[in-house]
Amino acid sequence: MGSETVHGNELRRLEFVKTTSESVFSNTFKIAHSLYSSVRTRVPGSVDKQITSVESKVTEFTAPQLNKLQDVSGDLLTYADSKVAPSPGS
């Protein structure tokens, strides 16, 4: 069955959580990006400069926060994976 040794970021029991969450995030991002891009093209030119400024500030603030969240979520998933008991017969 599954290997009991964890190499690097490999998960023994909860790989499906990582794979599923990555897929959901990717699909959600694609939909949100498509929707935002569509709406963004309809913005009047008179407010374009202000929106660009807000986008820049939001990106500047959120990028480091998202990196921290990714690091912490990976660590938590690795910790949880180490605590999951092997299924009988493994």
MARLOLUM-323103 format. One line per 10 residues: number of its first residue (from 1); their letters; for each residue x, y, z of N, C-alpha, C. Coordinates in Angstrom, 2 decimals. Layout:
BEGIN
NUM) a) X/Y/Z/X/Y/Z/X/Y/Z; ...
% end
This chain:
BEGIN
1) mgsetvhgne) 0.85/-1.19/0.00/0.00/0.00/0.00/0.89/1.24/0.00; 0.47/2.34/0.70/1.23/3.58/0.70/2.50/3.49/1.50; 3.49/4.23/1.08/4.77/4.27/1.78/4.62/5.04/3.08; 5.32/4.60/4.09/5.27/5.28/5.38/6.33/6.37/5.48; 7.17/6.52/4.48/8.22/7.52/4.50/7.76/8.75/3.74; 7.98/9.90/4.35/7.62/11.16/3.70/8.89/11.78/3.16; 8.93/12.03/1.85/10.08/12.64/1.20/9.73/14.07/0.83; 10.41/15.04/1.41/10.15/16.44/1.09/8.73/16.83/1.45; 7.96/17.30/0.46/6.58/17.74/0.69/5.56/16.65/0.37; 6.01/15.44/0.13/5.10/14.34/-0.19/4.25/14.00/1.03
11) lrrlefvktt) 2.96/13.83/0.81/2.05/13.49/1.90/1.70/12.02/1.81; 1.63/11.36/2.96/1.34/9.93/3.00/-0.13/9.62/2.82; -0.98/10.37/3.49/-2.41/10.04/3.51/-3.31/11.15/2.96; -2.87/12.39/3.01/-3.74/13.51/2.66/-3.37/14.20/1.36; -2.70/13.50/0.47/-2.34/14.09/-0.83/-3.59/14.55/-1.58; -4.70/13.82/-1.41/-5.93/14.19/-2.11/-6.44/15.56/-1.66; -6.19/15.93/-0.41/-6.61/17.26/0.08/-5.82/18.34/-0.65; -4.52/18.14/-0.76/-3.67/19.10/-1.46/-4.06/19.19/-2.93; -4.21/18.07/-3.59/-4.54/18.04/-5.02/-5.90/18.69/-5.28; -6.89/18.34/-4.47/-8.23/18.90/-4.65/-8.26/20.39/-4.39
21) sesvfsntfk) -7.60/20.83/-3.32/-7.61/22.26/-3.01/-6.88/23.07/-4.08; -5.80/22.52/-4.63/-5.10/23.21/-5.72/-5.98/23.33/-6.95; -6.72/22.27/-7.25/-7.61/22.27/-8.41/-8.75/23.28/-8.21; -9.35/23.27/-7.04/-10.44/24.20/-6.75/-9.94/25.64/-6.82; -8.78/25.91/-6.23/-8.22/27.26/-6.27/-7.96/27.69/-7.71; -7.37/26.81/-8.49/-7.04/27.13/-9.87/-8.30/27.46/-10.68; -9.31/26.63/-10.55/-10.56/26.87/-11.29/-11.26/28.14/-10.82; -11.27/28.37/-9.52/-11.89/29.58/-8.97/-11.16/30.81/-9.46; -9.82/30.76/-9.47/-9.03/31.88/-9.94/-9.32/32.18/-11.40; -9.41/31.14/-12.22/-9.69/31.33/-13.65/-11.03/32.01/-13.85
31) iahslyssvr) -12.04/31.57/-13.12/-13.38/32.16/-13.25/-13.37/33.61/-12.77; -12.77/33.86/-11.61/-12.72/35.22/-11.07/-11.94/36.14/-11.99; -10.82/35.66/-12.52/-10.00/36.47/-13.42/-10.78/36.81/-14.69; -11.46/35.84/-15.24/-12.25/36.06/-16.44/-13.37/37.07/-16.19; -14.06/36.91/-15.09/-15.14/37.83/-14.73/-14.60/39.24/-14.51; -13.52/39.36/-13.73/-12.93/40.68/-13.45/-12.44/41.34/-14.74; -11.78/40.57/-15.59/-11.27/41.12/-16.85/-12.41/41.64/-17.72; -13.50/40.90/-17.73/-14.66/41.31/-18.51/-15.26/42.61/-17.96; -15.40/42.69/-16.67/-15.95/43.90/-16.04/-14.98/45.06/-16.20; -13.70/44.78/-16.05/-12.66/45.83/-16.10/-12.65/46.55/-17.45
41) trvpgsvdkq) -12.94/45.84/-18.53/-12.95/46.47/-19.85/-14.12/47.44/-20.03; -15.11/47.35/-19.15/-16.29/48.20/-19.24/-16.22/49.42/-18.34; -15.12/49.60/-17.65/-14.95/50.73/-16.73/-14.73/52.01/-17.54; -15.43/53.06/-17.19/-15.22/54.33/-17.89/-13.78/54.83/-17.73; -13.25/55.45/-18.76/-11.88/55.95/-18.74/-11.63/56.95/-17.62; -12.67/57.64/-17.17/-12.49/58.67/-16.13/-12.09/58.09/-14.78; -12.38/56.82/-14.53/-12.01/56.21/-13.25/-10.90/55.17/-13.39; -10.39/55.00/-14.59/-9.36/53.99/-14.83/-8.12/54.21/-13.98; -7.68/55.45/-13.85/-6.47/55.75/-13.08/-6.66/55.37/-11.60; -7.82/55.67/-11.05/-8.09/55.34/-9.65/-8.15/53.82/-9.45
51) itsveskvte) -8.75/53.12/-10.38/-8.84/51.67/-10.26/-7.45/51.04/-10.37; -6.63/51.53/-11.27/-5.27/51.03/-11.40/-4.50/51.25/-10.10; -4.70/52.39/-9.47/-4.04/52.68/-8.19/-4.49/51.71/-7.11; -5.78/51.46/-7.04/-6.31/50.51/-6.04/-5.78/49.11/-6.32; -5.76/48.69/-7.58/-5.24/47.37/-7.93/-3.78/47.22/-7.47; -3.01/48.26/-7.69/-1.60/48.23/-7.30/-1.45/48.08/-5.79; -2.23/48.84/-5.04/-2.15/48.78/-3.58/-2.63/47.43/-3.04; -3.68/46.91/-3.63/-4.19/45.61/-3.20/-3.15/44.53/-3.47; -2.54/44.57/-4.64/-1.50/43.59/-4.99/-0.31/43.71/-4.05; 0.09/44.93/-3.78/1.23/45.17/-2.89/0.99/44.61/-1.49
61) ftapqlnklq) -0.24/44.74/-1.00/-0.56/44.26/0.34/-0.80/42.75/0.38; -1.53/42.24/-0.61/-1.96/40.85/-0.53/-0.89/39.83/-0.94; 0.02/40.20/-1.80/1.03/39.22/-2.26/1.81/38.61/-1.10; 2.37/39.41/-0.18/3.11/38.79/0.94/2.18/37.97/1.86; 0.95/38.43/2.01/0.01/37.70/2.88/-0.35/36.34/2.27; -0.53/36.30/0.97/-0.83/35.03/0.31/0.36/34.07/0.41; 1.57/34.59/0.29/2.75/33.73/0.44/2.82/33.13/1.83; 2.54/33.94/2.86/2.55/33.44/4.24/1.47/32.38/4.42; 0.28/32.64/3.87/-0.82/31.69/3.98/-0.47/30.36/3.32; 0.17/30.42/2.17/0.58/29.19/1.49/1.58/28.41/2.32
71) dvsgdlltya) 2.53/29.11/2.93/3.53/28.44/3.77/2.86/27.77/4.96; 1.99/28.50/5.64/1.33/27.98/6.83/0.40/26.83/6.47; -0.36/26.96/5.39/-1.29/25.89/5.03/-0.54/24.61/4.67; 0.59/24.74/4.00/1.41/23.56/3.68/1.94/22.90/4.94; 2.39/23.72/5.88/2.89/23.17/7.15/1.77/22.48/7.93; 0.59/23.09/7.96/-0.54/22.49/8.68/-0.97/21.17/8.04; -0.99/21.14/6.72/-1.37/19.90/6.04/-0.33/18.80/6.28; 0.93/19.16/6.27/1.99/18.19/6.55/1.86/17.67/7.98; 1.58/18.57/8.94/1.38/18.17/10.33/0.19/17.22/10.46; -0.95/17.62/9.85/-2.15/16.78/9.92/-1.89/15.41/9.30
81) dskvapspgs) -1.17/15.40/8.18/-0.85/14.15/7.51/-0.04/13.23/8.42; 0.85/13.82/9.21/1.68/13.01/10.11/0.88/12.43/11.27; -0.30/13.02/11.55/-1.12/12.57/12.68/-2.20/11.57/12.26; -2.42/11.42/10.96/-3.46/10.48/10.50/-2.95/9.06/10.71; -3.77/8.28/11.37/-3.39/6.90/11.66/-3.47/6.06/10.39; -2.55/5.15/10.21/-2.61/4.27/9.04/-3.90/3.46/9.08; -4.45/3.19/7.92/-5.65/2.37/7.86/-5.29/0.92/8.17; -6.20/0.17/8.73/-5.91/-1.24/9.04/-5.48/-1.99/7.77; -4.47/-2.76/7.89/-3.99/-3.56/6.77/-2.92/-2.86/5.94; -2.58/-1.61/6.32/-1.54/-0.88/5.56/-0.17/-1.29/6.00
% end
